[in-house]
């Protein structure tokens, strides 16, 4: 008998022994009763990005030194030898210059960019066709100015409880229709901030990520046809809309995380971004030019906000300061107020009374400031670093920074202790843990705060209290909502964000650790929980709402994937 037959006979005998052993253990039918635990129809699948086949670079051919230099003629003349040595020396010199230039380019790639940048520089990896599409999108939103609207102070104030209940029920009905209608990996890294452009005919959302990238998502744009014949993925697993990535802040590391995004409140033709690279930049949708409008000396910028008039900007930082900057003047006239020693998580301007600011701090305090008395304090302009000189106006193609004037904490404390300074702090509330965010609503009457003590708090002030030049009679929140805010190290901090739409009952959105999005009213009523386990498998940490369309909410997660919630077929 052959060796092959002997092997087959031994194999069959082993199989028979194994079957007999399974029968003795009562496991002969085990395989037939085992069922898969995951249902492929309900298991969530990640959105698959558009596949782009990389171009294969030709492999370098190895060559010996003798062949590269050429064979040396043993009978060459002295003149030929000198000529050859001069050529070799020139080649070595040229190679050394190229090496130094490459090292300088590498060093420059790690330094912040303070000069103006066009779309070609911001999207250096985008194709000419993609840049052309992005410019056409900009032209669409530039047709009509979209100024930020604000609600009247007495908007949605009802004497009849039934009327207010009807508004809440109407909002609940609208929010119950929201579904996941588009998904895409808009940014390459974790989403840190988001803003919804007010253009009502498009769903254009701007997302800022951990590495300074600004993702622009046209969420309802028709998807390009897939040219890869092997791509047989279901439609729901493919990306929705079109996105474009601009490297707004540099270097592309966690030192350049985009902490806040705001649109120009006058026409929405300019987008402002603040970053951990200690700069604030503007991107003009008209010209496609990004300019640096503000910078600090190694002080992380956490947020910016602009009043409806759009003439000034308030900037908060991680060193306990807030800075006032007049956008019509040189940055050298900016003034920074040292209002504390802990990080200011954000600053928010009251839309109806722009001199009221609310700040959220790591010292656990939420504070409402009346800035009309602060602006009279004198500030001292710090000196520029060595080999640098202050500059005025917009940033030019030089790496120098103008720092704001400083109002020290002692001067502010002295003002607060004086009888005339009692109204500078209109209200203060100490949370149990750090306050991560606090914002005014579009009416300028309500404030919502988010804290690490797992509580959302709501305040409401009457118009009569806002016009008096004295502290508010009570700083106690009228509503407290339990909400898990323990995001940890790998998720963006949860922040309750008001809907900027002034034509609808005031409400806000916030991500949930259960991979959903919660919607609450200004009175603390639960409006809706947006969830879809078949498509969403990550925490939607960052949220924003459309400024004029009620049924539009956009969210982003820790991998750069973003979701648009809207009614089906809308």
Buried (B, 14 or more C-beta within 10 A) or exposed (E): EEEEEEEEEEEEEEEEEEEEEBEEEEEEEEEEEEEEEEEEEEEEEEBBEBEEEEEEEEEEEEEEEEEEEEEEEEEEEEEEEEEBEEEEEEEEEEEEEEEEEEEEEEEEEEEBBBBBBEBEBBBEEBEEEBBEBBEEBBEBBBEEEBBBBBBBBEBBBEEEEEEBEEBBEEBBEBBEEBBBBBBBBBBBBBBBBBBBBBBEEBBBBBBBBBBBBBBBBBBBBEBEEEEEEEEEEEEEEBBBBBBBBBBBBBBBBEBBBBBBBBBBBBBBBBBBBBBBBBBBBBBBBEBBBBBBBBBBEEBBBBBBBBBBEBBBBBBBBBBBBBBBBEBEEBBBBBBBBBBBEBBBBBBBBBBBBBBBBBBBBBBBBBBBBBBEBBEEBEBEBBEBEEEBEBBEEBBBEEEBBBBBBBBBBEBBEEBBEEEEBBBBBBBBBEBEEBBBBBBBBBBBBBBBBBBBBBBBBBBBBEBEBBEEEEBBEEBEBEBBBEBEBEBEEEBBBBBBBBBBBBEBBBBBBBBBBEBBBBBBBBBBBEBBEBBBEBBBBBBBBBBBBBBBBBBBBBBBBBBBBBBBBBBEEE
